[in-house]
Amino acid sequence: MYRLKVSSSVISNRIQTVQEEIRDWREKPLENNYPIIMIDGKVFKIKTEESRRPKYVNKTLYVVVGINADDQKELIALYVSNTESATEWMNILDNLKERGLSETCIIV
């Protein structure tokens, strides 16, 4: 479309950088107190091409938004899972606690 030539090493390096940034964000300590957190899970059908024929599988995207004492909303976590279950919810809450989430009064 734009006829821009980019080497595979440039693309590979950029992908690695983005993956590192995502990992750092997902592991970042939660320094703000969030009296309220909102968590929601949404199931999506995702197309995979692991074989010659495309296959559709369900994946659940969990979104966690914290509301601080100044009523500011902040996206604090995103998770993808194969299922939506009580176990996954507990894993998410445990991860948030490990990252420093405390003093939350309301979970919506």
N, C-alpha and C positions, 0 to 999 in steps of 0.2 A: 504494500500500500504506500509506504513512504520510501521504500527502497533504501533503507538504512541498513548498513552491514555492521553487525556487532559480532565479535568473536565469541565462541562458546566459553572461553575462559572469563570474559567480562560478565557474561550472563551467570556463570557458575559462581563467581565471586560475589555478585550482587545478591543472588539467592542465599548464599551463606550468610551474608551480612544481615539480610532481612530476617532469616531464621534465628540468628543470634539476638537481634533486637526483640523479636517476639518472645523468645525464651526469657530474656532479661525482664521484659514487661510482666510476663506471667509469674515470675518469681520475685518481683519487686516487693519489698516489705511494705505493708499497709501502715503508713505513719499517721494518717488522719483517723480520727474517731468518726464512726458512722453510726449515729443513733438508730438509723433506719437503713436496712438494705432490702432491695427488691431483687428477687431471683425468679427467673422464668425459664422454662424449657420448651422448645418448639421442635417438633419432629419434621424432618425434610426427607424427601426421596432424592437420593444422590445416584447419579449414573456412574457406574464403574466399568472399566474395560479391561478387566483382569484376564478375560479370555477373548476369543474372537467375536463372541456375541456380547453386546452391552447387557449389563445387568443392573437392576435398580435395587438399592438397599436403603433401609431407613437409618438415619443418623439423627441424634438429638443434639441441638445446640442449646447450651445453657448460658444465659446472660446474667451477670450480677452487677447491679448498680447500687452504689452507696450514696446516701444523702447525708451530708455533713451538718454540723451545728448551724452553719450559715445558710442552710437549705440549698446548697449547691449539689447537683448530681454529678457523679463521677463513675465512669465505667471502670470497674475494678477487676473484672475477670470474665473470660470467655472459656468455655469448655465444650468439647465435642465428644460424644459417647455413642456407642452402638445402641444403647437402650435408655429409656427413662425409667428409673427405679429408685426406691428408697435408698439402696446402697450407693447409687451415684450421688444422690442428694447429700448423704452423709460424707462421702468423699470430698465433695465440694466444700461443705462447711468445715470439715477438718483441715483442708488446704488453706482456707481463708484464716482459720485460727492460727495455723502454723506461720502464716505470713504476717500475723500481728493484729488481726481483727479482734477487737475487744469492745466492751461497753456498748454493744448493740442491744437496743431495747425492743425493736420491732423488726420482724422479718416478714415481708409481704411476698 
